[in-house]
Structures are given as C-alpha cells and as structure tokens.
Amino acid sequence: MRILLLTHSFNSLTQRLFGLLRQQGHDVSVELDIADVVTEEAVALFKPDLVLAPFLKRRIPESVWARTVCLVVHPGVPGDRGPSALDWMMMRGDAQWGVTVLQAAEEMDAGEVWAWEPFDVRPQATKSSLYRREVTQAAVVAVGRALARFVPGQLAPAAASGAQNDASRSGQWHALMPQSARRIDWARDTTPVVLRKIAAGDGFPGVLDVLWGQPCRLFDAHPASYAVMNPFAASLPGEVLARRGPALLKRTVDGAVWIGHVRPDDGTAARADGTSVLKLAATRVFATQVANLPELAAPLMRDDDEWDELRYREFGSEGARVGWLDFEFHNGAMSERQCMRLRDALRWVRTRPTQVLVLAGGQDFFSNGIHLHDIEAAQRVAGDSAADASWRNINAIDDAALEVLTLTDRITVAALHGNAGAGGCFLALAADVVWAHAGVVLNPHYKNMGNLYGSEYWTYSLPRRLGEAASLTLMQQRLPLSAPEAVANGVLDDCFGADGGAFSAQVLARCLTMAAAPDLAQRLETKQAQREHDEMQKSLATYRDEELTRIKRNFYGFDPSYHVARHHFVFRKPHAWTPRHLALHRELKPASTTPKPT
C-alpha cells in the first residue's frame, strides 16, 4: 500500500520503519510535521492509503485524520497519554511497559487502539537507550499488527484477534514531567535513585542541577565502583571528587556516580542568536574547575563494575583467542580525544596474542563519526574555529581507521550492535568482516551534512565491496539502509540475531570458530597478499590525501553548506521543509499521476 510517514523528525524509530515498510513492498514517503497546511498538501500530493506517525509532538489536523486513516505510535501502554510516557514509567520503576498504535482523533493519544506490544524494561537502561532498542522493536511488531487490520477504503480497523482484542486501557494521562519531579537531593537520594532520575531524563531534557555555582542539566550517568569510591569515603554527598575521560565523579549518600555530559542552563530557552547551549562532555564544560582534580584512568582490561568509554576482553584458548574491543561513546559521536583513545587502544591490541579482533562499538551506536557538538563548541573558544576542529577530528578518526586497515596479522570483525552513520559506517567497513543484527540501521553517506565529502578511507573500503559505480550511487542517495538491505547490496557481510544480546552471543561463537579454523593461516596469508597488492596499486596514504583535499574545501572553502548544516543539526533547528530525498511525493512528477494500488 501507499504509506506516508508523518514525523517530527527522521529519528531512529522512523528510519527503522521506513526501511522495514519498503522491504515489505510498500510505497513509502516521508513528510516532516512542520505545519497543518504542509501536512494537508503532502496528503493531497501523495494520496496515501494510510498515514503512519512514529514520532509526533502535536496533533494531526482533523482535515487529515477525518478522511484518511492516521495511525500514531505512542511509547506507552493502552490508555497512557501525554508527552512524558517513558519518563514517568522509569521514575516509577515499572518492570514492564509497551508501545501502542492508535488511531488519530480529536484528543491526542485518545483514539482507538489498533495494536500494542508489551516489553520488559531493561534494568539500568536510559530513556534514550530504551527508546532505540525495546521501544523501537515493540513498535515494529505493533505497527505490523496494526497494518494487518487495515481495510482499504475504511476508516475503522478489522476486528482484532487473540490478545490484541483485549487492549485494556491500563494507562492514564500524564502531564509533561517538571524538573521538580526530577530534582536530585544529594543529601538523601541513594545511588540507584540518582541514576534512575538521570536515566529518565537522558536525551531530553536532562536533570537540572548545579556544579560549581553553574546551573546545568545532567546526562549520561554511570555507577562508580567500590574501588573508585573507597579512597573518598570521608567526602560529603554532592561533592565532585575526580574525573575520568569526559566524566566527573560525584558523591552520593551511599557511593558515587560518574556524570558524563552536561548542558549549562541559564534559565532561558535560547540565546539572542536563536541558539541554545550545547550538551558537551562534563570535563570540557568545566575544564578550568576540574584541572586540579585527580584523573582516575581505568585499564582497558578491567572488572565489569568499572565504567569507562573503552573496554577490552579476551575469550578462547591459547592459539585460538578472540579479542573484543568495546567503545561506548555517548550517542556514537567521536571527538578528537575519543578517536585518539581508540587509536591508542588499537595499537595496544596489536600486542595481544589473538587470532580474531572484534570491534564492537557501543550497544546503542557503533559509531556516528566525528563529534559535531564538539566542533560547534570550538567556535566559541579563543584561537580555535569549527574548521580547525573539524580538520583535527577528521584526521584523528582517519588515524583510528588506518589502525584497523593495517592490522593484517589477525582477522578483524566489526560487530554492529547499534546503528552507524556517516564516518562510523566507514570505520566499520575498515574491518575484514562486518556483521549486524536485524534491528540495525545504517546511513553510509555524508551528503546530508552540507554535501560533506567524507574521509575514513571510504574511497578504498566501499568500492572494494561494491565496486565504483554502486559505491557512488549509495553515497548519493542519502537514505538509511536496514541491515537486511545492507546485506543484500554488499555493505554488510551478514545479519543475524533478533537483538543485541542474541547478536553478541552469536558473534562470539562465530569468532571463536573462526579463530580455531584450520585454514586461518591461509586466510591471513591471502589477506596480507591482498593488502600488499592494493598498496602497490594505490597507497592508503594516497586515498587519504585525496579525501582530505576534498573535505578540506568543505571546512575552509567558500561554500558554507557544511557549517550551516552542522549548526542547524546540533541546535536542532526546525526544518522549513522536508528534504526532497525523503519527500518522494514532492518530486517534479506529481504522485497523483501514479495509479493508486488496489
């Protein structure tokens, strides 16, 4: 059928549904929810059988839902209503929640329930992580059930069957959660309570607090281990004790938490220039204040309860060992500092006696490439600029990719537990083998960021998989790829596992088999010979120089498109129109000339 996705933004859930619906053979187009008149125009142009709204912040106009079936995806159980569904659920500590697909009506979130799907709430998950994983997977199931009830030409659904027939409205209306409900009482709140409050506001809006007299919002919190906390046992609750990478160590009544990211808050929604204050690593925002705090570095190989951005483990017996490198960078963004840490970790990993190395990235994102927030922040640093910060960052991530490409004495496997975008995709493609699970979405292109050319050796890594022509086509189309689509066109080698947990177990099993395979030595000889042949044909240094020459024009040239696009992205400036590569109904040839599916 013809389906119009109406959404506030083209977020991870919308992208997952976009790929899935296209795989199922539906004709899918996207319209961003900008204004009622724009939505009405989109419906008139596309003439959809059904409008699906995965992520909205306001009502669909009656002029649309009264004439066309409009289904809204709500991250709550049947009957739950309001804009803070996940926030309230997490603050209550519910063990189970759900996703509901309901029909748009005059009252928001109050229409007829077409389908819903429950899920178990993962302990210690942040709101944004829960949304990207459990909520998204439940939404996929619920949307599938709802579409099965669609009757062409009718506004009402077909009768439900089984458990879906009992969509009892166990939820209730919840207003937008105020900061007063999130406030941390450092003199009373235990570590689990502090973590739950910050987790429930992760992504947006954060938890309002004060550090060194500066109001700010807290994000990205992790429990501190007993070993870290023990030397500070005499400290007071609320005291900032130490630092590690991006994070500050803050005392609680019964332990301590690491606070990874903060956003200064001056009490205004925006500055005079229309920008808000950026969310950045806590140690960057308070660089002066933390300068004299101890840096509590953690080894790459460490206990489970010790938090850091990178972690390395080994599995298997001698001579058939698998190394496993996690790099859990917040939202998948990799700053210059983080790229250098990854590069150094990869250099150290070379010294380990393993036959296979797994690059596992993070659980929510493998990587999204260079850190656009960090780059934007450089604009306000004396003697620095966004162009210079971009140049340093792209060279740092290239250094990390080079370590993977030149690691020829073992098999490298990129295991994508979460989504990957732009340079993060091509960092993965530097590995010999690239796997993902079925829920992963890739965006293997750069052009959406102001026609950015990109680097990370993509001009070498992508054509060796797809060929030159197919590589250029993929880079130009600017659309997300579901993992199954990526396998079909050769970007990925395989896709397996329903979720991250099942995927991890299967990746390890496959890699242990690979490490013990009798033909491993021959496989490594072939890999090394291919790398030597490729280097003779055209060196990696030449690929890098050519890419950097092109991308330098994006950073320093007369065309400001990259800088404008980055600025709009980091400050979440609302779209004035839907990009044409998404709004297929706004192509020059009117969609109404296409026969409507029967």
N, C-alpha and C positions, 0 to 999 in steps of 0.2 A: 504494500500500500504506500501511499504518499504521506510522509510524516514530516511535520515542521517542528523542529526543536526550538522552543522559546525559552530563553535563559538569560539570567542577569549577566553571567559571564561564561566563557567557554572553559569551564573548570574541569577537574579530573573526572567527575561523575559524568558530565555532559560528553566529554571526549570518549569515555568508555561506551556510553550508549550510542553515540554517533558511529563508532566502529562496529559495534555489535549489530545494530539495525541494518547497516549497509551490508554486512556479511550475510544477513538473513534475506537479502534481496530487496529490501525496501528502498524507495526513492526518498532520500533524506536531505533536508536543507536546514539551515540554522538562521535564526533571527535573534539578535540581542534585544532584550527588553528595555528599549530606550524611551518610548512614549506610546500611548494608546494609538495614536494616528499611524505610527510606524508599524505597529503590530497589525492593525487593520489592513494596511497596504500590503504587508507580507502575505497575509491570508488571501487577499484578493488576487495577488500575483501567482502564488503557488497552488492555490486551491487544494489544500491538503485534505486527506480523508480524516486526519486526526492531528491535533496539536499536543505535543508532549512537553511539559515544563519541568525539567530536572532540578532547576535552581532559580527560584524567584524571590524577590524581596517585596513585591506588591501584587495586587490583584490583577487578573486578566480582565480586560474590559468586557462588559456584558454583550456588547455588539459582536464579540467573537464567540464567547462560550455559549451564547444562546442559539447560535447557528451551526457551530462546529464542535464536535466532541473535543474537549480540552482536559487532559489528564495531568494532574500535578503530583510530583514526587515529594512527599513530606518525610523528613527523618524522624518519625515518631510512630508510636502505635496508633491504631484506630481511635479516634476521639481526641488525641493530643492535638493541640492547636497553639499557635503563637510562634514568635521568632527565635526563641531560645530553647528549643526542644532538647537538644543534646546537652546544653549547659545544665539545665535543671536536673536531667536524668543523672548526669555524672555527679552532681553535687549531692544527690540523694544516695548515690552508691548502688543504683539498680544493677542487678546481675544479668537481666535480660531486657532487651529493647526491640525495636522493629522499625521497618520502613513501610509506609502506606502510600498507595497510589489511589488518589481520589479525584472525582470529577470537579472541575472548577464550578463555583457557584457564586452567588452574590456575597456571601460571607466567606472570608478567607479560611481555608483548611476545614470547611464545614460541609463539603459536598459528599455525594455518595461514594462509598469505598468500593473500588473495583477489585483491589487485591492488596494483600500485605504479606510481609515476610519477617518473622522474628529472627533475632540473632543474639548470641551470648556476648556480653560486654567483656572485652579483654581487660584483665586487671592491669593497672598502671598505664593504660593507653591514654594518650592525649586526645582531645576532641578532634583535632585535625587528622591525626593518625586513624582514629576510629572511623571518621568520615571517608577517608581514602580507601580503607580496607573493608571493614564489616558493613558499613552503611552502603558503600558502592556495590558490594556483592549482593546484599539483600535487595537493593534497588533493581539490579539486573534481573533477579528472579521475579520480583513483584511486577516489574514492567512487562516481562514475558507473559505472566498470568493475566495481566490486565488486557494486553493486546489480544489474547486468545478469546476474550469476552466481547471484543469489538464486533458490532454488526453493521455492515455498510449501509449508510442511509438512515441510521437510527441514532438518536442521542442517548438512549438507555442501553445498558450493557445486557448481554445474555445472562441467563441465570448462573450463579456461581455453584460450584460443586464442592463436596468434602469440607475441609477445614475453612476454606475461603468463604463458605456460606455463613460462617459464624464470625463475622468481623465485629465482635462486641466492642463497643466504644469504651475502653477502659481508661483512656487518657482524659485530659482536661485542658482548659485554657491556661496558658502561662504567659504572663507579660514578659517583655524584654527584661532580662536579668540585670538589675542595677549593680553598680560597683559596691554598694553597701552589703550586698549578699556575698560578694567575692572577697571582701576585705580580710586580710591575714592579721590575726592577733599574735604577734611573735612571742608574747609573754605567756600565751595559753595554748595555741594550736600545736598539736604534735606534728611530727614529720609527715605521716600519711595524710593528715588534713591539709597541710601546706601544699603537698604535691597534688592532691585532688583539686584544690582550688585553682592552682595554676594550670593544671591539665584541662580543666573545664573551660578555661578562657584562652587556651592555646590557639594560635592562628589569629583569632579576634574575639574579644577586644583586649585580652591580657588582664592582669590583676594590678590595680593601682596601688603603688607602694611609694616609699621614699628611701633613696640611697644618697648619703652624704648631703642631705638637705634638698635634693632634687626630686620632685615628684616624677615617677616613671612607671611604666607598665612592665610587668614581669612575664617572661615566656621561657619555654624550653628548660624545665626544671628536672633534676635528677637526684636521687638519694645519694648521700655521701656514705662511704664505707666506715666501719668502726675504726679501721686502721688510720684513715684520714682524720677522723674526728677525735680520736683519743688524745693527741697532744694538746687539743684545745678544750679539754674537759672543763677547765675553770672559766671559760669565756661566758658571756652573757647572751641570752636569746636576742636575735636581731642583729648581732654583731657580724660584720664582714671580716673573715679570718684569713683568706688566702685566695689564690687564683690558679686556674688550670686552663690553658688554651683560651677559649672565648669566655670562660665561666668564672663567676665569683662564688666562693664558699660562704654561705650564710648560716649562722647558728639558729637552731630551733630549740624548743624546750627539752627535747629528748634526742637530739642529734644535729644533723646539718643537711642542707641541700645545696646543690650546685645550680646557680641561675645562669643559663647560657646566653640569653638575649634579653635586651630591654629596649623600650622606646620612651625617651624623655617625654614628659607630658606637662605642658604649660597651662592646661585648662581650656585651651581653645581648640576648635575642630581643625583649623587650618591657619596658615600664616597669610600675610597680606598678598603674597605672590601665588596663593592658591595651593601651596604645598603643605603637607603635614610633616611631622618629624619622623625620621626613618627609624625602623627597628634594626638594631645592629648588635654585634657581639658585645656583651656587658663590659668586657675588658677594653674594648675600643671606646665605647661611650665614656667610660670613667678611667681613661688611660692615666691621667695625672694622679688620681686618687689611689689607683692600685699599684703604682710604681714601686712602692716600698713594701707591698705585701709579698709573702713567700710564694714562689711558683712551685706547686706540688706536681711535678711531672710524673706521669704513670708509664711504666714499661709497656711495650706492645703486647707481650705475653704476660697476662695477669689474671687474677681471680674474677669470677663472674660479677661480684658485687662492686667492683671498682670501675667507675664511669670514666670514659674518655671518648674522644671522637673516633680514634682508630684502635683496632684490636686485632691481634694475630694469634691463631691457634694452629695446631698440627694434629693430624689423625693418621692412623695406619701404622704398619710395622716398618722397620728399617729396610730401605731399598724400594719401598712401595708407599711412600708417605705423601700426604696431601697437605699443603699449606692453605690456610683460609684467612684472608685479609678483609676485615670489615672496615668501611669508612663511612661513618654515620654523621654526615654534615647536615646541619639544620636546613630543611626544605631543599636539600640537594645542591645548594649553591656552594661553590668552592672559591674562596678568596685566595689571594696570592699566598697568604700564610698557610692556608689549608692545602693548597696544591704543593707547596714546598714540603709540608709534613708528609703528604702522600708520596712524593718523590723520594724523600729520605727513607720512608718505610719500605718502599720497593727496592731501594738499594740495599737495605739491611736484609730483606727477604732473600736476596740473591745468595747470601752467605749460608742459608739454611739448607739442610740436606733433604730436599723434597723433589719429587718427580712431577707433581702437578701443583699449580698455584691457582686457587680460586679467588677472583676479585669479586667480593660480594656486595660492595657498595653499602647502601643503607636499606632498612626494611621498608621505608615508605618511598624513597627515591634512590635509584642507583646513583645518578648524578644529573644535575641540570646545567653543568658547565660553569662559566665564570660568574662571579658574585656581583650582580648588578647593583644591589643595595650598597655594597662596599665602594663600588666605583662611583656611584652617585654621590656618596658622602665625601669623596675626595674633592668635590667641587668647593667644599666649604673649609678646606684645610689650606692654610697659607703655604704657598710654594708648591702646591700639588694641583692636579687637574684631573677631570674624568678621563681625558685622552691618555694622560700618562699612566693613570691607574689601570685603564683598560689594557694598555700595552704591557705593563708588568704582569697583569693577571693572565693574559693570553700566553705569554712566554712561560709562565710558571706551569700552566696546565699542559702546555706542549712538552715541557720537561718531564712531567709525570707520564704522559702518553709515550714518550720516547723510551722510558724505562721499560714499559710493557712490550713495545715493539722489538726491543733489542734483548729481551730475556729469552735466549734461544736454547738454554740448557735444560728446559722443562716445558711442559705443556701449560699454557695459560688459558683459564676458563673465566669468562665474565658471566656471573650468575645474577640476573636482574630480578631481585625480589620486589622492586618497586619501579615506578615509571622513570623514564630517562628522556631528557630533552637537549637539543642543540649539542654543545660540546660534550655533554655527558654521554650521548649516544655514541659519539665517535671515540671517546675514551674507552667505552666498552668494545668497540669494533677493533681496537688495537690488539685485543686478545685473539688467540688462535680459534677458540670456540666460544660462541655466545648463545646462552640459553635464557629463557624467561618462563614465568608461569602464565596461565591463560588470562589473568586479570591485568597484565602489564600493558601500558600504552606508551608508545614511543613517538617522539617528534624529531625525526632525523633531518633537521633543516635549521637554517639560521635566518632566512629572509624576513620572517615576521618581526625581527628586531631591527627594523630600519634598513633592510637589504644588507645586513651584515654578511660578509663573505665567509667568515669562519676559518678555523685552523684545526689543531689537534690531529694533523696529518690525514684529514678526511679525503684529500685528493689521492692518497695512496690506499687507505683502508677500505673505502667504499667501492671504488672500481675493481679492486681485486675480488670482491664478492659479486658485484652486479654487472661489471663492465661499464665503460664510459657513458654510453647513451642512457642506460637505465639509471645510472647514478645522477646524471644531470636532471633527468625527469623527476626523480624523487626529491631532489633538492629544490626544484622549482614549485612543486605542487603545494607545499606548506600545510599539509593535512596530517593529523595524527594517524598512526598505524597501530591497530591492535596487534597483540603478539601473534595470533594465528595469521593475520595478514602479512606480518613481517617475516614469518617462516615461509609463506607462500612465495614472496618475492625475493627471498635470499638474504635479507638483512639479518635475520636470526637463523641459527642452525637447528634449533628445536624449541618446542614449547610444551611444557608438561607440568602437572600439579595444579590442583584447583585453587590453592592459595599459597602464601609464603611459607607456612610451616611444612606442608607436604612437599613443596618445591625444594626446600633446604635439605630435607632427608634424602630425596631422590638425587639431588646434585652430589651430595657427599657419597652416596652409594656408587653412582656412575664414575666419580673421580677416583675412588678407591680401586675400582675395577680397572680404570684406565692406567693408574699408577703401577698396577701389578701385571699389566698385559705383557705377554711375551714379545710383542712386536714394538714395545715402547722405544727401544734403542733405534730401531729402523725408522720409526716415526719422527724421532728427534733429528736423525740424520737428514731426512727429507726436509724437515722444517728449516734446518740450518742451511742446507743447499739452496732452498728457495729464497731465503733471506739474502744470501750471498749473490745469487743471480739477480734478484731485484735491485740490490745495491749497485751492481755493475751497470744495470740498465739505466737507473736514475737513483741517486742517493737520497736518503731520507732528509739530509741537510738541504738538498735542492727543493724537495717538496715543501719543506718548512719555509725556506726563503721565499718561494713563490706565494705561498699562502699569506705569509706575514706582509709581503709587499702589497697584496690586495687589501688585507684587513687594515693596514696602516692608513689607507685612504679613508676608510670608514671612521677611524679615530681622529685623524688630523686633517682630512681633506675639506674641501669647500662645501660638500653636501652634509648637512647636519642631521640627516634622517636617523642615524643610529642614536645620536644623543637625544633627539626628540622622543624617539620610541622608548628608549630606556627610561627617560624621565617620566613619561606617561605610565609606563609599566610599574615602576617602583612606588609611585604615588597613587596608583590605582585610579587614575583619572577616567571618568566615564567616557565611553565611546560615543562619538557623534553619529556613527553609522556602523553597520555590520560589515566586516571585511568581505570583499567580494568572493574570495576563495571559499568562504563558509556559506554566504547567502547565494546559493546557486539559483534561486528564484529571481534574482535581480540581474541575471545575465542579459545581454542585449536582446537575445531571442526570448520573447515573453513565455513564461512557463505555461500560460493558458493555451498556447498552441500545441502543447503536448497532450495527446489523448490521455484522459484520466483512466487509471487502472480500473478494471471491473472486478 
